[in-house]
């Protein structure tokens, strides 16, 4: 047993076998032998040894507990659970067995039962830090984050050198938005265990969340030095490189993660997000990449026979389900707030399936606008699909696509007769189980139908509605009048600002030599990223003294920054969405290039809806011509600025009631089509 403790397993096995030759009747030795074999990875032999121990002494609860662990490692969950429960029945004060049973319940999704078992174990032995840590893990998985924090802190109080508890605490702090505190906790874990690769990986996440991208990349690469085949770390590195605009490196990292772990769906979701930003990807390649996701991950989950019990009455009240992890202060939240309260409850019944653990005031508004609210935090996809079926949802609407916290693999199981994707993604999901993509004729113009797996459901005005923030400052006077020069600006995610965008903007600055440029986004909080962007501008021959690079700020302060710019510049091929809407609300016109894919045409749709189609360029030369002409015509800019908020207010972009009627009409058309097929089939 001493040799086992120092990892010399072969020598330990030899001595244990000699002990058994001397005393073949000793159940305790067989128990130790089985535990040793299990630790050495010889699980099948361990099971045999532990069963022999129990033949010799059926009351040996330690052997029952060890057999449960060995069976669990063989994926015999029922057998493992029986062993733990027998051990507890024989020794009700056996805290270790309660803990192992709780771990098993946790991994099989029986979370409330797991919490009860952990709490029972802690009543028996409240001084075990591992138990507090495990209970906190259970709370984290059920979305009870503050209780999880309390549990991790108790574990650390009992054992300040418990690196796992520091790491776990940091993860919950990150989920609560306390990213600086999370960085501190990750560093505490790494001070205890510098080879803790998971903590290095997680530190990279926290640094990325605080805008320290270069440090985050260093943390990920340190994690890979320790554990070079970590799919999770390659996935996270890929996301960071995408944020930095390194699409080649980003996609290579995601593909490496998938090479190591082919069933890693999250890495494929992130790969698809990266290719959306990549200007070298064609629409055909974009569609094929999404179809490949369906082939690999989604289509195998589709039932062989899909039947739904929903009554095929084409005119009855419809049960609509919205699925999202972004029912909060997020673009999706901003798009839903004017719609949900305006749904005609005589026509539709609304159920929200929320995968959001940390809620905010917008979550409350959305919740109040639904007939029912289902939290799906911590639930497996198959459980969510079962709940949708139980609720007899007629039309299930995805609001995430391939973005973070999506539930596309719920949709893959086809739990609702009609399924649609809307507002949360930038094009096709690729899923054969997704029936419709809700759009408009600007986002998806005639001739683009082949770019989408789904059938297009086109709304007449615009594909989203917008609720302007009530705290938005008033539109200020034209900055150029006081500064003496025009100021261009862009507040979009840095991943959208690729070298082609920089080159075009620099050409514009050369055409308007007195102009200035302001770039503002959270990634520019990182001094190293500011230096990198400044270098790209300098390489194009622009004096960086003409450019201001600004980092993250509170949302109201960000909106106030629009009072410092005269003209907003839209990036490409991934244009502004919510950013463009906010710019227009603040009186700042947006010059957009448009493009050949969904993500390139957000601003086209918004500018058309608000009544500024003349801001849409049909090529790079026109982009420069429109922007430079605006910069030279201050009276026109002043007129646009002074009237744009009222113009916006009069547009369909903020008419929630009108939008809701259009959306309900689309839902009714989808439903009638399904009913017709169902009636014809029956």
Residue pairs with C-beta under 8 A, 6 or more apart in sequence:
1 12
1 32
1 36
3 9
3 11
3 12
3 15
4 12
4 36
4 39
9 36
9 39
9 40
12 36
12 40
13 33
13 36
13 37
13 40
16 29
16 32
16 33
16 36
17 33
19 26
19 29
19 33
20 26
20 29
20 30
20 33
23 29
25 56
26 56
27 53
27 54
27 56
27 57
27 60
27 63
28 53
28 57
28 60
30 49
30 50
30 52
30 53
30 56
30 63
31 49
31 50
31 53
31 60
31 62
31 63
31 66
33 49
34 46
34 47
34 48
34 49
34 50
34 52
34 53
34 63
34 66
34 67
34 70
35 46
35 50
35 66
36 46
37 43
37 45
37 46
37 49
38 46
38 66
38 69
38 70
38 73
43 70
43 73
43 74
44 74
46 66
46 70
47 67
47 70
47 71
47 74
50 63
50 66
50 67
50 70
51 67
53 60
53 63
54 60
54 63
54 64
54 67
57 63
59 90
61 87
61 90
61 91
61 94
61 97
64 83
64 84
64 86
64 87
64 90
64 97
65 83
65 84
65 87
65 94
65 96
65 97
65 100
67 83
68 79
68 80
68 81
68 82
68 83
68 84
68 87
68 97
68 100
68 101
68 104
69 80
69 100
71 79
71 80
71 83
72 80
72 100
72 104
77 104
77 108
80 104
81 101
81 104
81 105
84 97
84 98
84 100
84 101
84 104
85 101
87 94
87 97
88 94
88 97
88 98
88 101
91 97
93 124
95 121
95 122
95 124
95 125
95 128
95 131
96 121
98 117
98 118
98 120
98 121
98 124
99 117
99 118
99 121
99 128
99 130
99 131
99 134
101 117
102 113
102 114
102 115
102 117
102 118
102 121
102 134
102 135
102 138
103 114
103 134
105 111
105 113
105 114
105 117
106 114
106 134
106 137
106 138
106 141
109 379
109 380
109 383
111 138
111 141
111 142
111 378
112 142
114 138
115 135
115 138
115 139
115 142
118 131
118 134
118 135
118 138
119 135
121 128
121 131
122 128
122 131
122 132
122 135
125 131
127 158
128 158
129 154
129 155
129 156
129 158
129 159
129 162
129 165
130 155
130 162
132 151
132 152
132 154
132 155
132 158
132 165
133 151
133 152
133 155
133 162
133 164
133 165
133 168
135 151
136 147
136 148
136 149
136 150
136 151
136 152
136 154
136 155
136 165
136 168
136 169
136 172
137 148
137 168
139 145
139 147
139 148
139 151
140 148
140 168
140 171
140 172
140 175
141 378
142 377
142 378
143 357
143 375
143 377
143 378
145 172
145 175
145 176
145 357
145 358
146 176
148 168
148 172
149 169
149 172
149 173
149 176
152 165
152 166
152 168
152 169
152 172
153 169
155 162
155 165
156 162
156 165
156 166
156 169
159 165
161 192
162 192
163 189
163 190
163 192
163 193
163 196
163 199
164 189
166 185
166 186
166 188
166 189
166 192
166 199
167 185
167 186
167 189
167 196
167 198
167 199
167 202
169 185
170 181
170 182
170 183
170 184
170 185
170 186
170 189
170 199
170 202
170 203
170 206
171 182
171 202
173 179
173 181
173 182
173 185
174 182
174 202
174 205
174 206
174 209
175 357
175 358
176 358
177 358
179 206
179 209
179 210
180 210
182 206
182 209
183 203
183 206
183 207
183 210
186 199
186 202
186 203
186 206
187 203
189 196
189 199
190 196
190 199
190 200
190 203
193 199
195 226
197 223
197 226
197 227
197 230
197 233
198 223
198 232
200 219
200 220
200 222
200 223
200 226
200 233
201 219
201 220
201 223
201 230
201 232
201 233
201 236
203 216
203 219
204 216
204 217
204 218
204 219
204 220
204 223
204 233
204 236
204 237
204 240
205 216
205 236
206 216
207 213
207 215
207 216
207 219
208 216
208 236
208 239
208 240
208 243
210 525
211 522
211 523
211 524
211 525
211 526
211 529
211 551
211 552
212 525
212 526
213 240
213 243
213 244
213 523
213 526
213 528
213 529
214 526
214 528
214 529
215 526
216 240
217 237
217 240
217 241
217 244
220 233
220 236
220 237
220 240
221 237
223 230
223 233
224 230
224 233
224 234
224 237
227 233
229 260
230 260
231 256
231 257
231 258
231 260
231 261
231 264
231 267
232 257
234 253
234 254
234 256
234 257
234 260
234 267
235 253
235 254
235 257
235 264
235 266
235 267
235 270
237 253
238 249
238 250
238 251
238 252
238 253
238 254
238 257
238 267
238 270
238 271
238 274
239 250
239 270
241 247
241 249
241 250
241 253
242 250
242 270
242 273
242 274
242 277
242 495
243 493
243 494
243 495
243 523
244 494
244 495
244 523
244 529
244 532
245 277
245 494
245 495
245 497
245 498
245 499
247 274
247 275
247 277
247 278
247 280
247 498
250 274
251 271
251 274
251 275
251 278
254 267
254 268
254 270
254 271
254 274
255 271
257 264
257 267
258 264
258 267
258 268
258 271
261 267
262 296
263 297
265 293
265 297
265 409
268 293
268 296
268 297
269 293
269 402
269 403
269 404
269 406
269 408
270 402
271 289
272 289
272 290
272 293
272 402
272 430
273 402
273 403
275 281
275 285
275 286
275 289
276 286
276 426
276 427
276 574
276 597
276 599
277 495
277 496
277 498
277 573
277 574
279 498
279 500
279 572
279 573
281 289
283 448
283 451
283 596
283 597
284 451
286 427
286 451
286 597
287 428
287 430
287 450
287 451
287 452
287 453
289 430
290 402
290 427
290 428
290 429
290 430
290 453
291 430
291 453
292 430
293 402
293 430
293 431
294 412
294 429
294 430
294 431
294 432
294 453
297 409
297 412
298 408
298 409
298 411
298 412
298 430
298 431
298 432
298 433
299 412
299 431
299 432
299 433
301 409
301 412
301 413
302 412
302 413
302 414
302 432
302 433
303 413
303 414
306 414
308 389
308 416
308 417
309 392
310 319
310 392
310 394
310 416
310 417
312 674
312 675
312 678
312 679
312 682
313 675
314 668
314 671
314 672
314 675
314 676
317 346
317 347
317 348
317 349
318 347
318 348
318 349
318 394
318 395
318 667
318 668
318 671
319 348
319 349
319 351
319 391
319 392
319 393
319 394
319 395
320 343
320 348
320 349
320 350
320 351
320 393
320 394
320 395
320 397
320 667
321 351
321 352
321 353
321 388
321 391
321 393
321 395
321 396
321 397
321 416
322 336
322 350
322 351
322 352
322 353
322 370
322 397
322 399
323 353
323 355
323 376
323 384
323 396
323 397
323 398
323 399
323 400
323 407
323 410
323 411
324 332
324 352
324 353
324 354
324 355
324 356
324 398
324 399
324 400
324 424
325 354
325 355
325 356
325 400
325 404
325 405
325 406
325 407
326 332
326 333
326 356
326 399
326 400
326 403
326 405
326 424
327 333
327 336
327 352
327 354
327 356
327 362
327 363
327 366
327 367
328 356
328 358
328 359
328 360
328 362
328 363
329 360
329 361
329 362
329 555
330 362
331 423
331 424
331 577
331 578
332 399
332 400
332 423
332 424
333 362
333 363
333 366
334 362
334 466
334 467
334 578
334 581
335 423
335 464
335 465
335 466
335 467
336 366
336 399
336 423
337 362
337 365
337 366
337 467
338 465
338 466
338 467
338 654
338 655
338 656
338 659
339 465
339 656
339 659
339 660
339 663
340 350
340 366
340 369
340 370
341 368
341 369
341 656
342 656
342 657
342 659
342 660
343 350
343 369
343 660
343 664
344 660
344 661
344 664
345 371
347 664
347 668
348 664
348 667
349 371
350 369
350 370
350 371
350 372
351 370
351 371
351 372
351 373
351 374
351 391
351 393
352 366
352 367
352 370
352 372
352 373
352 374
353 374
353 376
353 384
353 387
353 388
353 407
354 363
354 367
354 373
354 374
354 375
354 376
354 377
355 375
355 376
355 377
355 405
355 407
356 363
356 377
356 405
357 377
367 373
372 391
374 387
374 391
376 383
376 384
376 387
376 407
379 387
381 407
381 409
381 410
381 412
381 413
382 413
384 407
384 410
384 415
385 410
385 413
385 415
386 415
388 396
388 410
388 415
388 416
389 415
389 416
393 415
393 416
394 416
394 417
394 418
394 671
395 416
395 417
395 418
395 419
395 420
395 667
395 670
395 671
396 411
396 415
396 416
396 418
396 419
396 420
397 419
397 420
397 421
397 422
397 438
398 406
398 407
398 408
398 411
398 419
398 420
398 421
398 422
398 424
398 425
398 429
398 434
399 421
399 422
399 423
399 424
400 406
400 407
400 408
400 424
400 425
401 408
401 421
401 424
401 425
401 426
401 427
401 429
402 408
402 425
402 429
403 424
403 425
406 424
408 429
408 431
411 419
411 429
411 431
411 433
411 434
412 431
412 433
413 433
414 433
417 674
417 678
418 435
418 436
418 670
418 671
418 674
419 433
419 434
419 435
419 436
420 434
420 435
420 436
420 437
420 438
420 454
420 457
420 670
421 429
421 434
421 436
421 437
421 438
421 454
422 437
422 438
422 463
423 438
423 463
423 464
426 574
426 597
426 598
426 599
426 602
427 437
427 451
427 452
427 597
427 598
427 599
428 437
428 451
428 452
428 453
428 454
428 598
429 437
429 453
429 454
430 453
431 453
431 454
432 453
434 453
434 454
435 454
435 455
435 670
436 454
436 455
436 456
436 457
436 666
436 670
437 444
437 452
437 454
437 455
437 456
437 457
438 457
438 459
438 463
438 663
438 666
439 456
439 457
439 458
439 459
439 463
439 598
440 458
440 459
440 460
440 461
440 462
440 463
440 605
441 458
442 462
442 601
442 604
442 605
442 608
442 609
443 463
443 598
443 601
443 602
443 604
443 605
444 451
444 452
444 456
444 458
444 598
444 601
445 601
449 456
451 597
451 598
457 666
457 669
457 670
459 659
459 662
459 663
459 666
460 662
461 609
461 652
461 653
461 655
461 658
461 659
461 662
462 605
462 606
462 608
462 609
462 652
462 653
462 659
463 605
464 577
465 652
465 653
465 654
465 655
465 656
465 659
466 578
466 581
466 585
466 653
466 654
467 654
467 656
468 581
468 585
468 648
468 654
469 555
469 556
469 559
469 582
471 555
471 556
471 559
472 556
472 559
472 582
472 585
472 586
473 556
473 559
473 560
473 563
473 586
475 563
475 586
475 587
475 641
475 642
475 644
475 645
476 563
476 587
477 641
478 566
478 634
478 637
478 638
478 641
479 487
479 563
479 564
479 565
479 566
480 486
480 487
480 566
480 631
480 634
480 637
481 634
481 638
483 516
484 514
485 514
485 515
485 516
486 512
486 514
486 515
486 516
486 566
486 567
486 630
486 631
486 632
486 634
486 637
487 515
487 516
487 517
487 518
487 564
487 565
487 566
487 567
488 505
488 508
488 509
488 515
488 516
488 517
488 518
488 565
488 566
488 567
488 568
488 569
488 627
488 631
489 517
489 518
489 519
489 520
489 561
489 562
489 564
489 565
489 567
489 568
489 569
489 588
490 497
490 505
490 517
490 518
490 519
490 520
490 568
490 569
490 570
490 571
490 576
491 519
491 520
491 521
491 558
491 561
491 562
491 568
491 579
491 582
491 583
492 521
492 570
492 571
492 576
492 579
493 521
493 523
494 521
494 523
494 524
494 529
494 533
495 523
495 574
496 571
496 572
496 574
496 575
496 576
497 519
497 533
497 571
498 571
499 536
500 572
501 571
501 572
502 533
502 536
502 537
502 540
503 540
504 620
504 623
504 624
505 517
505 569
506 537
506 540
506 541
506 542
507 540
507 624
508 515
508 569
508 623
508 624
508 627
508 628
509 515
509 517
509 542
509 546
510 541
510 542
511 624
511 628
512 627
512 628
512 631
512 632
515 546
515 631
516 546
516 547
516 548
517 546
517 547
517 548
517 569
518 547
518 548
518 550
518 561
518 564
518 565
519 533
519 547
519 548
519 549
519 550
520 549
520 550
520 551
520 553
520 558
520 561
521 551
521 552
522 551
522 552
523 529
523 551
524 530
524 533
524 549
524 550
524 551
524 552
525 551
525 552
526 551
530 549
530 551
533 549
534 544
534 547
534 549
537 544
537 547
538 544
550 561
553 561
559 582
559 585
559 586
562 568
562 582
562 583
562 586
562 587
562 588
563 586
565 588
566 588
566 630
566 631
566 637
566 641
567 588
567 589
567 590
567 591
567 627
567 630
567 631
567 637
568 576
568 580
568 583
568 588
568 589
568 590
568 591
569 590
569 591
569 627
570 576
570 580
570 590
570 591
570 592
570 593
570 603
572 592
572 593
572 594
572 595
572 600
573 595
573 596
573 597
573 599
573 600
574 599
574 600
575 592
575 593
575 594
575 595
575 599
575 600
575 601
575 602
575 603
575 604
576 583
576 590
576 592
576 602
576 603
577 602
577 603
577 606
580 590
580 592
580 602
580 603
580 606
580 607
581 606
581 653
583 589
583 590
584 590
584 606
584 607
584 610
584 612
584 644
584 648
585 644
585 645
585 648
586 645
587 640
587 641
587 642
587 644
587 645
588 641
588 644
589 612
589 615
589 630
589 637
589 640
589 641
589 644
590 603
590 606
590 607
590 612
590 615
591 615
591 617
591 623
591 626
591 627
591 630
592 603
592 604
592 607
592 615
592 616
592 617
592 623
593 600
593 617
593 619
593 620
593 623
594 600
594 601
594 603
594 604
594 616
594 617
594 618
595 601
603 616
604 616
606 653
607 613
607 615
607 616
608 616
609 651
609 652
609 653
610 644
610 647
610 648
610 651
610 653
611 647
611 651
612 640
614 626
615 626
617 623
617 625
617 626
630 636
630 637
631 637
648 654
652 658
652 659
